[in-house]
Amino acid sequence: MTASEKAKAKTEQAKGKTKETLGSATGNDRMAAEGRAEKNTGKARQAKEKAKDTLKP
């Protein structure tokens, strides 16, 4: 996994978690849902990069 892609995935996950927490704390369901989606996108990006690393010869 390249360093930039790894950082991008971790940043996306952290940003999503923050948004989700703020949305839940303020009762804003839309923001919480956006945060969950963003966090999951970061997790998917990280999984994709790990899979690419595993398949490298």
Backbone atoms as SQL, in Angstrom:
CREATE TABLE atoms (id INTEGER PRIMARY KEY, chain TEXT, resi INTEGER, resn TEXT, atom TEXT, x REAL, y REAL, z REAL);
INSERT INTO atoms VALUES
  (1, 'A', 1, 'MET', 'N', 0.861, -1.161, 0.000),
  (2, 'A', 1, 'MET', 'CA', 0.000, 0.000, 0.000),
  (3, 'A', 1, 'MET', 'C', 0.907, 1.223, 0.000),
  (4, 'A', 2, 'THR', 'N', 0.665, 2.112, -0.937),
  (5, 'A', 2, 'THR', 'CA', 1.488, 3.316, -0.969),
  (6, 'A', 2, 'THR', 'C', 1.164, 4.195, 0.232),
  (7, 'A', 3, 'ALA', 'N', 2.150, 4.950, 0.630),
  (8, 'A', 3, 'ALA', 'CA', 1.988, 5.786, 1.818),
  (9, 'A', 3, 'ALA', 'C', 0.875, 6.809, 1.637),
  (10, 'A', 4, 'SER', 'N', 0.770, 7.382, 0.446),
  (11, 'A', 4, 'SER', 'CA', -0.260, 8.405, 0.225),
  (12, 'A', 4, 'SER', 'C', -1.661, 7.803, 0.263),
  (13, 'A', 5, 'GLU', 'N', -1.824, 6.626, -0.297),
  (14, 'A', 5, 'GLU', 'CA', -3.139, 5.971, -0.268),
  (15, 'A', 5, 'GLU', 'C', -3.506, 5.551, 1.156),
  (16, 'A', 6, 'LYS', 'N', -2.505, 5.086, 1.905),
  (17, 'A', 6, 'LYS', 'CA', -2.739, 4.690, 3.293),
  (18, 'A', 6, 'LYS', 'C', -3.164, 5.904, 4.115),
  (19, 'A', 7, 'ALA', 'N', -2.482, 7.009, 3.926),
  (20, 'A', 7, 'ALA', 'CA', -2.815, 8.242, 4.647),
  (21, 'A', 7, 'ALA', 'C', -4.206, 8.730, 4.254),
  (22, 'A', 8, 'LYS', 'N', -4.517, 8.629, 2.976),
  (23, 'A', 8, 'LYS', 'CA', -5.828, 9.066, 2.489),
  (24, 'A', 8, 'LYS', 'C', -6.943, 8.234, 3.121),
  (25, 'A', 9, 'ALA', 'N', -6.736, 6.934, 3.204),
  (26, 'A', 9, 'ALA', 'CA', -7.735, 6.039, 3.793),
  (27, 'A', 9, 'ALA', 'C', -7.917, 6.333, 5.282),
  (28, 'A', 10, 'LYS', 'N', -6.812, 6.515, 6.004),
  (29, 'A', 10, 'LYS', 'CA', -6.889, 6.799, 7.440),
  (30, 'A', 10, 'LYS', 'C', -7.542, 8.154, 7.705),
  (31, 'A', 11, 'THR', 'N', -7.205, 9.155, 6.888),
  (32, 'A', 11, 'THR', 'CA', -7.802, 10.478, 7.032),
  (33, 'A', 11, 'THR', 'C', -9.300, 10.420, 6.801),
  (34, 'A', 12, 'GLU', 'N', -9.687, 9.684, 5.769),
  (35, 'A', 12, 'GLU', 'CA', -11.108, 9.537, 5.445),
  (36, 'A', 12, 'GLU', 'C', -11.864, 8.858, 6.595),
  (37, 'A', 13, 'GLN', 'N', -11.244, 7.845, 7.179),
  (38, 'A', 13, 'GLN', 'CA', -11.870, 7.148, 8.302),
  (39, 'A', 13, 'GLN', 'C', -12.012, 8.068, 9.510),
  (40, 'A', 14, 'ALA', 'N', -10.966, 8.824, 9.808),
  (41, 'A', 14, 'ALA', 'CA', -11.004, 9.724, 10.970),
  (42, 'A', 14, 'ALA', 'C', -12.033, 10.831, 10.772),
  (43, 'A', 15, 'LYS', 'N', -12.069, 11.388, 9.570),
  (44, 'A', 15, 'LYS', 'CA', -13.031, 12.439, 9.266),
  (45, 'A', 15, 'LYS', 'C', -14.459, 11.909, 9.379),
  (46, 'A', 16, 'GLY', 'N', -14.668, 10.707, 8.888),
  (47, 'A', 16, 'GLY', 'CA', -15.987, 10.085, 8.966),
  (48, 'A', 16, 'GLY', 'C', -16.405, 9.812, 10.400),
  (49, 'A', 17, 'LYS', 'N', -15.473, 9.334, 11.204),
  (50, 'A', 17, 'LYS', 'CA', -15.783, 9.052, 12.611),
  (51, 'A', 17, 'LYS', 'C', -16.149, 10.334, 13.348),
  (52, 'A', 18, 'THR', 'N', -15.413, 11.403, 13.077),
  (53, 'A', 18, 'THR', 'CA', -15.697, 12.699, 13.702),
  (54, 'A', 18, 'THR', 'C', -17.084, 13.187, 13.315),
  (55, 'A', 19, 'LYS', 'N', -17.378, 13.101, 12.031),
  (56, 'A', 19, 'LYS', 'CA', -18.693, 13.538, 11.536),
  (57, 'A', 19, 'LYS', 'C', -19.814, 12.706, 12.154),
  (58, 'A', 20, 'GLU', 'N', -19.588, 11.405, 12.229),
  (59, 'A', 20, 'GLU', 'CA', -20.589, 10.497, 12.803),
  (60, 'A', 20, 'GLU', 'C', -20.831, 10.839, 14.277),
  (61, 'A', 21, 'THR', 'N', -19.761, 11.067, 15.026),
  (62, 'A', 21, 'THR', 'CA', -19.877, 11.392, 16.448),
  (63, 'A', 21, 'THR', 'C', -20.598, 12.719, 16.652),
  (64, 'A', 22, 'LEU', 'N', -20.221, 13.723, 15.874),
  (65, 'A', 22, 'LEU', 'CA', -20.878, 15.025, 15.984),
  (66, 'A', 22, 'LEU', 'C', -22.358, 14.930, 15.623),
  (67, 'A', 23, 'GLY', 'N', -22.655, 14.197, 14.578),
  (68, 'A', 23, 'GLY', 'CA', -24.042, 14.021, 14.155),
  (69, 'A', 23, 'GLY', 'C', -24.869, 13.334, 15.221),
  (70, 'A', 24, 'SER', 'N', -24.307, 12.322, 15.836),
  (71, 'A', 24, 'SER', 'CA', -25.019, 11.601, 16.898),
  (72, 'A', 24, 'SER', 'C', -25.207, 12.486, 18.130),
  (73, 'A', 25, 'ALA', 'N', -24.173, 13.258, 18.471),
  (74, 'A', 25, 'ALA', 'CA', -24.237, 14.108, 19.657),
  (75, 'A', 25, 'ALA', 'C', -25.251, 15.236, 19.507),
  (76, 'A', 26, 'THR', 'N', -25.377, 15.749, 18.292),
  (77, 'A', 26, 'THR', 'CA', -26.299, 16.866, 18.060),
  (78, 'A', 26, 'THR', 'C', -27.671, 16.414, 17.603),
  (79, 'A', 27, 'GLY', 'N', -27.836, 15.115, 17.387),
  (80, 'A', 27, 'GLY', 'CA', -29.123, 14.598, 16.940),
  (81, 'A', 27, 'GLY', 'C', -29.347, 14.782, 15.449),
  (82, 'A', 28, 'ASN', 'N', -28.273, 15.077, 14.722),
  (83, 'A', 28, 'ASN', 'CA', -28.357, 15.278, 13.278),
  (84, 'A', 28, 'ASN', 'C', -28.116, 13.936, 12.590),
  (85, 'A', 29, 'ASP', 'N', -29.213, 13.256, 12.247),
  (86, 'A', 29, 'ASP', 'CA', -29.116, 11.918, 11.653),
  (87, 'A', 29, 'ASP', 'C', -28.411, 11.936, 10.299),
  (88, 'A', 30, 'ARG', 'N', -28.640, 13.001, 9.535),
  (89, 'A', 30, 'ARG', 'CA', -28.024, 13.082, 8.211),
  (90, 'A', 30, 'ARG', 'C', -26.506, 13.152, 8.335),
  (91, 'A', 31, 'MET', 'N', -26.012, 13.982, 9.237),
  (92, 'A', 31, 'MET', 'CA', -24.562, 14.103, 9.418),
  (93, 'A', 31, 'MET', 'C', -23.970, 12.795, 9.921),
  (94, 'A', 32, 'ALA', 'N', -24.671, 12.124, 10.812),
  (95, 'A', 32, 'ALA', 'CA', -24.196, 10.841, 11.328),
  (96, 'A', 32, 'ALA', 'C', -24.116, 9.811, 10.198),
  (97, 'A', 33, 'ALA', 'N', -25.113, 9.803, 9.331),
  (98, 'A', 33, 'ALA', 'CA', -25.126, 8.868, 8.203),
  (99, 'A', 33, 'ALA', 'C', -23.998, 9.183, 7.218),
  (100, 'A', 34, 'GLU', 'N', -23.778, 10.471, 6.968),
  (101, 'A', 34, 'GLU', 'CA', -22.674, 10.866, 6.082),
  (102, 'A', 34, 'GLU', 'C', -21.342, 10.426, 6.680),
  (103, 'A', 35, 'GLY', 'N', -21.204, 10.572, 7.976),
  (104, 'A', 35, 'GLY', 'CA', -19.979, 10.162, 8.653),
  (105, 'A', 35, 'GLY', 'C', -19.747, 8.669, 8.544),
  (106, 'A', 36, 'ARG', 'N', -20.800, 7.885, 8.741),
  (107, 'A', 36, 'ARG', 'CA', -20.669, 6.426, 8.607),
  (108, 'A', 36, 'ARG', 'C', -20.266, 6.058, 7.189),
  (109, 'A', 37, 'ALA', 'N', -20.870, 6.709, 6.208),
  (110, 'A', 37, 'ALA', 'CA', -20.554, 6.421, 4.806),
  (111, 'A', 37, 'ALA', 'C', -19.095, 6.768, 4.503),
  (112, 'A', 38, 'GLU', 'N', -18.645, 7.909, 4.996),
  (113, 'A', 38, 'GLU', 'CA', -17.273, 8.330, 4.758),
  (114, 'A', 38, 'GLU', 'C', -16.283, 7.383, 5.431),
  (115, 'A', 39, 'LYS', 'N', -16.610, 6.964, 6.645),
  (116, 'A', 39, 'LYS', 'CA', -15.755, 6.029, 7.373),
  (117, 'A', 39, 'LYS', 'C', -15.667, 4.699, 6.618),
  (118, 'A', 40, 'ASN', 'N', -16.787, 4.225, 6.116),
  (119, 'A', 40, 'ASN', 'CA', -16.807, 2.960, 5.381),
  (120, 'A', 40, 'ASN', 'C', -16.058, 3.069, 4.058),
  (121, 'A', 41, 'THR', 'N', -16.113, 4.233, 3.430),
  (122, 'A', 41, 'THR', 'CA', -15.358, 4.444, 2.199),
  (123, 'A', 41, 'THR', 'C', -13.867, 4.344, 2.476),
  (124, 'A', 42, 'GLY', 'N', -13.435, 4.918, 3.584),
  (125, 'A', 42, 'GLY', 'CA', -12.027, 4.822, 3.977),
  (126, 'A', 42, 'GLY', 'C', -11.614, 3.390, 4.260),
  (127, 'A', 43, 'LYS', 'N', -12.485, 2.651, 4.909),
  (128, 'A', 43, 'LYS', 'CA', -12.188, 1.237, 5.195),
  (129, 'A', 43, 'LYS', 'C', -12.094, 0.436, 3.902),
  (130, 'A', 44, 'ALA', 'N', -12.990, 0.716, 2.959),
  (131, 'A', 44, 'ALA', 'CA', -12.974, 0.004, 1.677),
  (132, 'A', 44, 'ALA', 'C', -11.701, 0.329, 0.903),
  (133, 'A', 45, 'ARG', 'N', -11.289, 1.605, 0.930),
  (134, 'A', 45, 'ARG', 'CA', -10.064, 2.011, 0.243),
  (135, 'A', 45, 'ARG', 'C', -8.869, 1.281, 0.853),
  (136, 'A', 46, 'GLN', 'N', -8.835, 1.183, 2.167),
  (137, 'A', 46, 'GLN', 'CA', -7.740, 0.514, 2.852),
  (138, 'A', 46, 'GLN', 'C', -7.723, -0.980, 2.498),
  (139, 'A', 47, 'ALA', 'N', -8.873, -1.611, 2.465),
  (140, 'A', 47, 'ALA', 'CA', -8.958, -3.036, 2.119),
  (141, 'A', 47, 'ALA', 'C', -8.493, -3.274, 0.684),
  (142, 'A', 48, 'LYS', 'N', -8.867, -2.371, -0.222),
  (143, 'A', 48, 'LYS', 'CA', -8.460, -2.498, -1.621),
  (144, 'A', 48, 'LYS', 'C', -6.942, -2.429, -1.738),
  (145, 'A', 49, 'GLU', 'N', -6.341, -1.484, -1.040),
  (146, 'A', 49, 'GLU', 'CA', -4.890, -1.333, -1.096),
  (147, 'A', 49, 'GLU', 'C', -4.179, -2.539, -0.479),
  (148, 'A', 50, 'LYS', 'N', -4.720, -3.074, 0.596),
  (149, 'A', 50, 'LYS', 'CA', -4.112, -4.264, 1.211),
  (150, 'A', 50, 'LYS', 'C', -4.199, -5.450, 0.262),
  (151, 'A', 51, 'ALA', 'N', -5.325, -5.578, -0.427),
  (152, 'A', 51, 'ALA', 'CA', -5.490, -6.668, -1.394),
  (153, 'A', 51, 'ALA', 'C', -4.479, -6.524, -2.532),
  (154, 'A', 52, 'LYS', 'N', -4.278, -5.307, -2.996),
  (155, 'A', 52, 'LYS', 'CA', -3.290, -5.080, -4.056),
  (156, 'A', 52, 'LYS', 'C', -1.894, -5.461, -3.588),
  (157, 'A', 53, 'ASP', 'N', -1.575, -5.138, -2.345),
  (158, 'A', 53, 'ASP', 'CA', -0.254, -5.497, -1.801),
  (159, 'A', 53, 'ASP', 'C', -0.105, -7.005, -1.692),
  (160, 'A', 54, 'THR', 'N', -1.165, -7.684, -1.320),
  (161, 'A', 54, 'THR', 'CA', -1.115, -9.136, -1.171),
  (162, 'A', 54, 'THR', 'C', -0.882, -9.826, -2.505),
  (163, 'A', 55, 'LEU', 'N', -1.437, -9.265, -3.565),
  (164, 'A', 55, 'LEU', 'CA', -1.334, -9.885, -4.886),
  (165, 'A', 55, 'LEU', 'C', -0.060, -9.524, -5.626),
  (166, 'A', 56, 'LYS', 'N', 0.721, -8.595, -5.091),
  (167, 'A', 56, 'LYS', 'CA', 1.978, -8.231, -5.737),
  (168, 'A', 56, 'LYS', 'C', 2.951, -9.407, -5.691),
  (169, 'A', 57, 'PRO', 'N', 3.667, -9.630, -6.788),
  (170, 'A', 57, 'PRO', 'CA', 4.645, -10.737, -6.799),
  (171, 'A', 57, 'PRO', 'C', 5.863, -10.465, -5.955);
